[in-house]
Amino acid sequence: PKDNMPESETVRRRKIFPHLSSDEAAAKESDEKKQGENDEAYDNAKSNKPTAAAAANNNNVVRNTESSVHHLLPLPLVLITLLCSGLFWVMSFRDAFATGQPLLLNLSSTSSLAQAELSLLEHTKSQKWYHDDDSSKAYWKSARGGMGSIRPYTSDDNDMGGLFVRKVAGVAAMGYHTTKLWSIVFQSAPVPSLLDGQIKMKGASWSIGHYDPILTLGMLGNCCIAAFYMMRIEELRNAGAEPLVAMLVMASLIEALVFGAYLMSRRMSMKKTKKVIVGNKQQQQPQKQPKRPAQKKKGSKDKDASSPSSSLPATQEYNPQEDPNSIPSRIALRTVLIVSSIISLISVRDLFFPGTIISFIPRDDIYLEWTGAFFHSPPPDTVESDEYGLESPLYAGDKFMGQLLGLYLVLGCVWKFASVCAWSKGNKAMEFKSPENVDRHGVVSSKMIWKAQALGDMLLLFMLRMFAPAAKSASLDLRWHLMTVAYEMIILGLYGFF
């Protein structure tokens, strides 16, 4: 019985501790494990299962793809903007640098649109400065509505004031539509940058909302353009330009509809994302039991009131540059208020009250006479009304171009006013759940507008300088106009590009 005691203890230990097996069982188990690993390696070699490194690379690719989709604009929005705003931009470029040049004349598939375009050019008298003869075919004699058609003097024959209205209207329209094309088609997507030892993103993001002001202002501006053409539809129908005008109205409304649809969808998706994130945060936070305030003993002093940590530090000063509720730029605000306020005042007058003299603006009556406003809209009870009152309906095309010039200048001023005072600078965090906190919301949106409007001011400055000798011969000095527009162009360019 004593010899059987070790064996019974061993059996009992095996039943209690089954992992303590004999040496032979351990060796057998290790052999089976090696064989299983070899079989698994063989299966992996024959199959297409990804390894750990490949899986990590795939995760990085998926993460980068999601990040690009997160920041880039939707492709249909870009294409619609390119088609609709591109159509207006091409026609504006024609009015500015090839006044009176028909664009659709050589396209046989669009004969009705080509005829409508010719009718519109004849109605607005834009072909007055377009000479398609043998003397103008040489490139050094650019008389086909280009810059060579601008003369250094004004006379009743060349009508430099009327040419000034058409070319500046084209430049103003280019500035308005360039703001949409530059911001949406040529998007400055976020790129990683190293600041303060951290990799952060810098640029404009679609899902965060940097393009909401662009879409909102573009939608309102397109509705104004469509309403302007629709209010003059009877006049343009009588002139034979109805097909072309219908296409322009349709392009404006389609682009406005697409802007509004994408704006609402982005905001709704952002609200859903915020609700999900806030719900997850609330679930992750542990429920804390409120602590009961300790009862103070009689005669004890209030330590919290006397502690130095309770008092605010007096060394920290308020920095307005770090305030998220401040405006994007005070210097840009002052500049836009000084320059664009005067431009918008004159433009609103030309749009809604053409021919009305503003008494406190120097030589405003000479400007109206030079641009031909007294011919199509003579002020009542004046000498001009007695002379041109009966003939004013014959200048309906000149009135149309003068009001179109005022409309586009007002829309350009609205872009600039909104970029400096319609929204605040915003927090540094582009998104509350990501480290992309280099640029602020308001600053990014304002910079996109400032870049395009600086280019528009540059084109306007160029046209004003080209017509300065002709205006001076009509006793109209454009030096103040040149200085103010150049000042605004420099400020917007500096704060937009740098």
ROGU-586493 format. One record per residue (C-alpha): residue in one letter; x negated, y negated, z negated. Coordinates in steps of 0.25 Angstrom, whole numbers. Layout:
[rec "A", [X, Y, Z]]
...
// end
This chain:
[rec "P", [0, 0, 0]]
[rec "K", [-11, -9, -2]]
[rec "D", [-16, -7, 12]]
[rec "N", [-3, -11, 17]]
[rec "M", [-2, -24, 10]]
[rec "P", [-11, -32, 20]]
[rec "E", [-3, -27, 32]]
[rec "S", [11, -31, 25]]
[rec "E", [5, -45, 22]]
[rec "T", [1, -47, 36]]
[rec "V", [14, -43, 41]]
[rec "R", [21, -52, 31]]
[rec "R", [12, -64, 36]]
[rec "R", [15, -61, 50]]
[rec "K", [30, -62, 47]]
[rec "I", [28, -75, 39]]
[rec "F", [18, -81, 49]]
[rec "P", [21, -76, 63]]
[rec "H", [10, -85, 69]]
[rec "L", [-1, -78, 61]]
[rec "S", [-2, -66, 71]]
[rec "S", [-13, -56, 73]]
[rec "D", [-26, -59, 81]]
[rec "E", [-20, -50, 93]]
[rec "A", [-7, -58, 93]]
[rec "A", [-14, -71, 93]]
[rec "A", [-23, -67, 105]]
[rec "K", [-11, -62, 112]]
[rec "E", [-4, -75, 110]]
[rec "S", [-16, -83, 115]]
[rec "D", [-17, -74, 128]]
[rec "E", [-2, -76, 131]]
[rec "K", [-4, -91, 129]]
[rec "K", [-16, -92, 139]]
[rec "Q", [-8, -84, 149]]
[rec "G", [4, -93, 148]]
[rec "E", [-5, -106, 150]]
[rec "N", [-11, -99, 162]]
[rec "D", [2, -96, 168]]
[rec "E", [7, -111, 165]]
[rec "A", [-6, -116, 172]]
[rec "Y", [-3, -108, 184]]
[rec "D", [11, -112, 185]]
[rec "N", [7, -127, 184]]
[rec "A", [-3, -125, 195]]
[rec "K", [7, -119, 204]]
[rec "S", [19, -128, 200]]
[rec "N", [20, -144, 202]]
[rec "K", [22, -147, 187]]
[rec "P", [14, -160, 184]]
[rec "T", [3, -161, 175]]
[rec "A", [2, -170, 163]]
[rec "A", [-6, -180, 171]]
[rec "A", [3, -180, 183]]
[rec "A", [15, -181, 174]]
[rec "A", [9, -194, 167]]
[rec "N", [6, -200, 181]]
[rec "N", [21, -197, 185]]
[rec "N", [26, -204, 173]]
[rec "N", [17, -216, 176]]
[rec "V", [22, -217, 190]]
[rec "V", [37, -216, 186]]
[rec "R", [34, -226, 175]]
[rec "N", [27, -236, 185]]
[rec "T", [39, -233, 195]]
[rec "E", [49, -237, 184]]
[rec "S", [41, -249, 181]]
[rec "S", [41, -254, 195]]
[rec "V", [56, -252, 197]]
[rec "H", [58, -259, 184]]
[rec "H", [51, -271, 189]]
[rec "L", [53, -272, 204]]
[rec "L", [65, -278, 211]]
[rec "P", [76, -269, 217]]
[rec "L", [73, -267, 232]]
[rec "P", [87, -270, 237]]
[rec "L", [86, -284, 230]]
[rec "V", [72, -287, 236]]
[rec "L", [78, -283, 250]]
[rec "I", [90, -291, 249]]
[rec "T", [82, -303, 245]]
[rec "L", [73, -301, 256]]
[rec "L", [84, -301, 266]]
[rec "C", [93, -312, 261]]
[rec "S", [83, -322, 256]]
[rec "G", [74, -318, 267]]
[rec "L", [84, -323, 277]]
[rec "F", [86, -336, 271]]
[rec "W", [71, -338, 269]]
[rec "V", [69, -336, 284]]
[rec "M", [79, -346, 288]]
[rec "S", [74, -356, 278]]
[rec "F", [60, -354, 283]]
[rec "R", [66, -357, 297]]
[rec "D", [72, -370, 292]]
[rec "A", [59, -374, 286]]
[rec "F", [49, -371, 296]]
[rec "A", [56, -369, 309]]
[rec "T", [68, -378, 308]]
[rec "G", [78, -374, 319]]
[rec "Q", [72, -361, 323]]
[rec "P", [82, -351, 326]]
[rec "L", [78, -337, 320]]
[rec "L", [89, -328, 326]]
[rec "L", [88, -333, 340]]
[rec "N", [80, -322, 345]]
[rec "L", [87, -310, 338]]
[rec "S", [97, -305, 348]]
[rec "S", [104, -296, 338]]
[rec "T", [109, -308, 330]]
[rec "S", [114, -317, 341]]
[rec "S", [126, -322, 332]]
[rec "L", [116, -325, 320]]
[rec "A", [107, -332, 330]]
[rec "Q", [118, -341, 336]]
[rec "A", [122, -344, 322]]
[rec "E", [108, -348, 318]]
[rec "L", [107, -357, 330]]
[rec "S", [121, -363, 326]]
[rec "L", [116, -366, 312]]
[rec "L", [103, -372, 317]]
[rec "E", [111, -381, 326]]
[rec "H", [121, -385, 315]]
[rec "T", [110, -389, 306]]
[rec "K", [103, -396, 317]]
[rec "S", [90, -388, 314]]
[rec "Q", [86, -387, 328]]
[rec "K", [84, -402, 330]]
[rec "W", [69, -399, 326]]
[rec "Y", [68, -386, 334]]
[rec "H", [62, -388, 348]]
[rec "D", [61, -375, 356]]
[rec "D", [54, -381, 368]]
[rec "D", [41, -379, 375]]
[rec "S", [35, -391, 368]]
[rec "S", [37, -384, 354]]
[rec "K", [32, -370, 358]]
[rec "A", [18, -374, 355]]
[rec "Y", [14, -370, 341]]
[rec "W", [7, -384, 338]]
[rec "K", [21, -391, 342]]
[rec "S", [29, -384, 331]]
[rec "A", [43, -391, 334]]
[rec "R", [52, -379, 332]]
[rec "G", [57, -384, 318]]
[rec "G", [43, -382, 311]]
[rec "M", [34, -391, 304]]
[rec "G", [30, -398, 317]]
[rec "S", [44, -403, 318]]
[rec "I", [42, -412, 306]]
[rec "R", [38, -426, 311]]
[rec "P", [31, -437, 302]]
[rec "Y", [42, -447, 305]]
[rec "T", [57, -447, 304]]
[rec "S", [66, -452, 315]]
[rec "D", [80, -450, 320]]
[rec "D", [75, -441, 331]]
[rec "N", [67, -431, 323]]
[rec "D", [76, -431, 310]]
[rec "M", [65, -427, 300]]
[rec "G", [75, -428, 289]]
[rec "G", [84, -417, 294]]
[rec "L", [72, -408, 297]]
[rec "F", [67, -411, 283]]
[rec "V", [81, -406, 277]]
[rec "R", [80, -393, 286]]
[rec "K", [66, -389, 282]]
[rec "V", [67, -392, 267]]
[rec "A", [80, -384, 267]]
[rec "G", [72, -372, 273]]
[rec "V", [61, -374, 263]]
[rec "A", [71, -375, 251]]
[rec "A", [78, -362, 256]]
[rec "M", [64, -355, 257]]
[rec "G", [61, -359, 243]]
[rec "Y", [74, -354, 237]]
[rec "H", [74, -340, 245]]
[rec "T", [59, -339, 242]]
[rec "T", [62, -338, 227]]
[rec "K", [70, -326, 229]]
[rec "L", [61, -319, 240]]
[rec "W", [48, -322, 232]]
[rec "S", [54, -317, 219]]
[rec "I", [62, -305, 224]]
[rec "V", [55, -300, 236]]
[rec "F", [41, -303, 232]]
[rec "Q", [42, -298, 218]]
[rec "S", [31, -300, 208]]
[rec "A", [32, -287, 201]]
[rec "P", [26, -285, 187]]
[rec "V", [12, -281, 186]]
[rec "P", [4, -277, 174]]
[rec "S", [-5, -287, 167]]
[rec "L", [-15, -286, 155]]
[rec "L", [-12, -296, 145]]
[rec "D", [-16, -296, 130]]
[rec "G", [-21, -282, 132]]
[rec "Q", [-8, -276, 137]]
[rec "I", [-3, -272, 150]]
[rec "K", [10, -280, 153]]
[rec "M", [18, -283, 166]]
[rec "K", [18, -297, 173]]
[rec "G", [28, -300, 184]]
[rec "A", [43, -300, 187]]
[rec "S", [51, -288, 184]]
[rec "W", [65, -285, 190]]
[rec "S", [71, -277, 178]]
[rec "I", [67, -287, 167]]
[rec "G", [74, -298, 174]]
[rec "H", [64, -307, 180]]
[rec "Y", [72, -308, 193]]
[rec "D", [85, -311, 187]]
[rec "P", [84, -327, 188]]
[rec "I", [79, -325, 203]]
[rec "L", [92, -316, 206]]
[rec "T", [101, -326, 199]]
[rec "L", [96, -338, 205]]
[rec "G", [95, -332, 219]]
[rec "M", [110, -326, 218]]
[rec "L", [115, -340, 214]]
[rec "G", [107, -347, 225]]
[rec "N", [112, -337, 236]]
[rec "C", [126, -340, 232]]
[rec "C", [124, -355, 233]]
[rec "I", [118, -353, 247]]
[rec "A", [129, -344, 251]]
[rec "A", [139, -354, 246]]
[rec "F", [133, -365, 253]]
[rec "Y", [134, -358, 267]]
[rec "M", [148, -354, 264]]
[rec "M", [152, -368, 261]]
[rec "R", [147, -372, 275]]
[rec "I", [152, -360, 282]]
[rec "E", [163, -368, 290]]
[rec "E", [153, -378, 295]]
[rec "L", [143, -367, 299]]
[rec "R", [154, -359, 305]]
[rec "N", [157, -370, 314]]
[rec "A", [142, -371, 318]]
[rec "G", [142, -357, 322]]
[rec "A", [132, -352, 311]]
[rec "E", [142, -343, 303]]
[rec "P", [135, -330, 306]]
[rec "L", [122, -335, 300]]
[rec "V", [128, -342, 288]]
[rec "A", [136, -329, 285]]
[rec "M", [123, -321, 285]]
[rec "L", [117, -331, 276]]
[rec "V", [128, -331, 266]]
[rec "M", [129, -316, 266]]
[rec "A", [114, -315, 263]]
[rec "S", [115, -325, 252]]
[rec "L", [127, -318, 245]]
[rec "I", [121, -304, 247]]
[rec "E", [108, -308, 240]]
[rec "A", [116, -315, 229]]
[rec "L", [124, -302, 227]]
[rec "V", [112, -293, 227]]
[rec "F", [105, -303, 217]]
[rec "G", [117, -303, 208]]
[rec "A", [119, -288, 208]]
[rec "Y", [104, -285, 205]]
[rec "L", [104, -295, 194]]
[rec "M", [116, -289, 187]]
[rec "S", [111, -275, 189]]
[rec "R", [97, -278, 183]]
[rec "R", [104, -285, 171]]
[rec "M", [113, -274, 168]]
[rec "S", [102, -263, 169]]
[rec "M", [94, -272, 159]]
[rec "K", [105, -272, 149]]
[rec "K", [107, -257, 150]]
[rec "T", [92, -255, 148]]
[rec "K", [92, -265, 136]]
[rec "K", [103, -258, 129]]
[rec "V", [96, -244, 131]]
[rec "I", [83, -249, 125]]
[rec "V", [90, -256, 113]]
[rec "G", [98, -243, 110]]
[rec "N", [85, -235, 111]]
[rec "K", [78, -245, 101]]
[rec "Q", [90, -244, 91]]
[rec "Q", [89, -229, 91]]
[rec "Q", [74, -229, 89]]
[rec "Q", [75, -238, 78]]
[rec "P", [76, -231, 64]]
[rec "Q", [88, -235, 56]]
[rec "K", [82, -243, 44]]
[rec "Q", [89, -244, 31]]
[rec "P", [91, -259, 26]]
[rec "K", [83, -262, 14]]
[rec "R", [89, -268, 2]]
[rec "P", [83, -281, -2]]
[rec "A", [76, -279, -15]]
[rec "Q", [82, -286, -27]]
[rec "K", [74, -297, -33]]
[rec "K", [71, -297, -47]]
[rec "K", [73, -309, -55]]
[rec "G", [62, -319, -56]]
[rec "S", [55, -313, -44]]
[rec "K", [50, -323, -33]]
[rec "D", [54, -322, -18]]
[rec "K", [41, -316, -12]]
[rec "D", [47, -317, 2]]
[rec "A", [48, -332, 2]]
[rec "S", [34, -334, -4]]
[rec "S", [27, -324, 5]]
[rec "P", [19, -330, 16]]
[rec "S", [23, -320, 26]]
[rec "S", [38, -325, 26]]
[rec "S", [34, -339, 31]]
[rec "L", [32, -341, 46]]
[rec "P", [18, -344, 51]]
[rec "A", [16, -359, 53]]
[rec "T", [4, -357, 63]]
[rec "Q", [12, -351, 74]]
[rec "E", [17, -362, 83]]
[rec "Y", [28, -361, 94]]
[rec "N", [23, -358, 108]]
[rec "P", [34, -363, 118]]
[rec "Q", [26, -354, 129]]
[rec "E", [30, -342, 121]]
[rec "D", [45, -345, 119]]
[rec "P", [53, -336, 127]]
[rec "N", [65, -346, 127]]
[rec "S", [56, -357, 134]]
[rec "I", [57, -361, 148]]
[rec "P", [47, -354, 158]]
[rec "S", [39, -367, 160]]
[rec "R", [41, -381, 155]]
[rec "I", [32, -387, 166]]
[rec "A", [40, -380, 177]]
[rec "L", [53, -385, 171]]
[rec "R", [49, -399, 170]]
[rec "T", [44, -399, 185]]
[rec "V", [56, -392, 190]]
[rec "L", [65, -402, 183]]
[rec "I", [58, -414, 188]]
[rec "V", [57, -409, 203]]
[rec "S", [68, -400, 205]]
[rec "S", [78, -409, 198]]
[rec "I", [76, -419, 209]]
[rec "I", [76, -409, 220]]
[rec "S", [89, -403, 215]]
[rec "L", [96, -416, 214]]
[rec "I", [93, -420, 228]]
[rec "S", [97, -406, 233]]
[rec "V", [110, -406, 226]]
[rec "R", [113, -419, 232]]
[rec "D", [110, -414, 246]]
[rec "L", [118, -401, 243]]
[rec "F", [131, -407, 237]]
[rec "F", [131, -422, 240]]
[rec "P", [123, -424, 253]]
[rec "G", [121, -438, 257]]
[rec "T", [122, -444, 242]]
[rec "I", [112, -454, 239]]
[rec "I", [105, -452, 225]]
[rec "S", [102, -466, 221]]
[rec "F", [91, -463, 211]]
[rec "I", [83, -455, 221]]
[rec "P", [73, -464, 228]]
[rec "R", [76, -465, 243]]
[rec "D", [87, -454, 243]]
[rec "D", [95, -461, 254]]
[rec "I", [83, -461, 263]]
[rec "Y", [82, -446, 260]]
[rec "L", [96, -444, 264]]
[rec "E", [95, -452, 276]]
[rec "W", [82, -445, 281]]
[rec "T", [88, -431, 279]]
[rec "G", [101, -435, 286]]
[rec "A", [110, -433, 274]]
[rec "F", [117, -447, 278]]
[rec "F", [121, -441, 291]]
[rec "H", [129, -429, 286]]
[rec "S", [133, -434, 272]]
[rec "P", [133, -449, 272]]
[rec "P", [137, -455, 258]]
[rec "P", [151, -461, 258]]
[rec "D", [153, -476, 259]]
[rec "T", [139, -479, 265]]
[rec "V", [133, -483, 278]]
[rec "E", [129, -469, 281]]
[rec "S", [143, -465, 279]]
[rec "D", [148, -475, 289]]
[rec "E", [137, -471, 299]]
[rec "Y", [137, -456, 298]]
[rec "G", [150, -452, 292]]
[rec "L", [157, -448, 305]]
[rec "E", [145, -441, 310]]
[rec "S", [142, -433, 297]]
[rec "P", [149, -420, 301]]
[rec "L", [139, -419, 313]]
[rec "Y", [128, -417, 303]]
[rec "A", [134, -405, 295]]
[rec "G", [121, -397, 299]]
[rec "D", [112, -407, 292]]
[rec "K", [121, -407, 280]]
[rec "F", [121, -392, 279]]
[rec "M", [105, -392, 279]]
[rec "G", [105, -403, 269]]
[rec "Q", [114, -396, 260]]
[rec "L", [106, -383, 262]]
[rec "L", [93, -390, 258]]
[rec "G", [100, -395, 245]]
[rec "L", [105, -381, 242]]
[rec "Y", [91, -374, 243]]
[rec "L", [84, -385, 236]]
[rec "V", [94, -384, 224]]
[rec "L", [93, -369, 224]]
[rec "G", [77, -370, 223]]
[rec "C", [79, -380, 212]]
[rec "V", [88, -370, 205]]
[rec "W", [77, -360, 206]]
[rec "K", [67, -369, 199]]
[rec "F", [77, -374, 188]]
[rec "A", [80, -360, 184]]
[rec "S", [66, -356, 184]]
[rec "V", [62, -366, 174]]
[rec "C", [74, -367, 164]]
[rec "A", [85, -356, 167]]
[rec "W", [78, -346, 159]]
[rec "S", [68, -345, 148]]
[rec "K", [54, -340, 148]]
[rec "G", [58, -327, 141]]
[rec "N", [50, -317, 132]]
[rec "K", [37, -311, 136]]
[rec "A", [43, -297, 136]]
[rec "M", [48, -294, 150]]
[rec "E", [55, -283, 144]]
[rec "F", [58, -279, 129]]
[rec "K", [54, -265, 131]]
[rec "S", [41, -266, 140]]
[rec "P", [28, -273, 138]]
[rec "E", [29, -281, 151]]
[rec "N", [29, -294, 144]]
[rec "V", [19, -303, 151]]
[rec "D", [29, -312, 159]]
[rec "R", [42, -318, 153]]
[rec "H", [56, -317, 160]]
[rec "G", [58, -332, 163]]
[rec "V", [44, -335, 167]]
[rec "V", [43, -323, 177]]
[rec "S", [57, -327, 184]]
[rec "S", [53, -342, 184]]
[rec "K", [39, -339, 190]]
[rec "M", [46, -332, 202]]
[rec "I", [54, -344, 205]]
[rec "W", [43, -354, 203]]
[rec "K", [34, -347, 213]]
[rec "A", [45, -347, 224]]
[rec "Q", [49, -361, 221]]
[rec "A", [35, -366, 221]]
[rec "L", [34, -361, 235]]
[rec "G", [47, -368, 239]]
[rec "D", [42, -381, 233]]
[rec "M", [29, -379, 241]]
[rec "L", [38, -378, 254]]
[rec "L", [46, -390, 250]]
[rec "L", [34, -398, 247]]
[rec "F", [28, -394, 261]]
[rec "M", [41, -399, 268]]
[rec "L", [41, -412, 260]]
[rec "R", [27, -415, 264]]
[rec "M", [30, -412, 279]]
[rec "F", [42, -422, 279]]
[rec "A", [35, -433, 271]]
[rec "P", [30, -441, 283]]
[rec "A", [44, -440, 290]]
[rec "A", [51, -444, 277]]
[rec "K", [41, -456, 274]]
[rec "S", [45, -461, 288]]
[rec "A", [59, -461, 283]]
[rec "S", [55, -469, 270]]
[rec "L", [57, -456, 262]]
[rec "D", [44, -453, 253]]
[rec "L", [43, -439, 250]]
[rec "R", [30, -440, 241]]
[rec "W", [38, -439, 228]]
[rec "H", [45, -426, 233]]
[rec "L", [32, -420, 237]]
[rec "M", [26, -423, 223]]
[rec "T", [37, -417, 215]]
[rec "V", [39, -405, 224]]
[rec "A", [24, -402, 223]]
[rec "Y", [24, -404, 208]]
[rec "E", [35, -393, 207]]
[rec "M", [28, -384, 217]]
[rec "I", [15, -384, 209]]
[rec "I", [22, -382, 195]]
[rec "L", [30, -370, 200]]
[rec "G", [19, -364, 207]]
[rec "L", [10, -365, 195]]
[rec "Y", [20, -359, 186]]
[rec "G", [25, -349, 196]]
[rec "F", [12, -343, 201]]
[rec "F", [3, -345, 188]]
// end
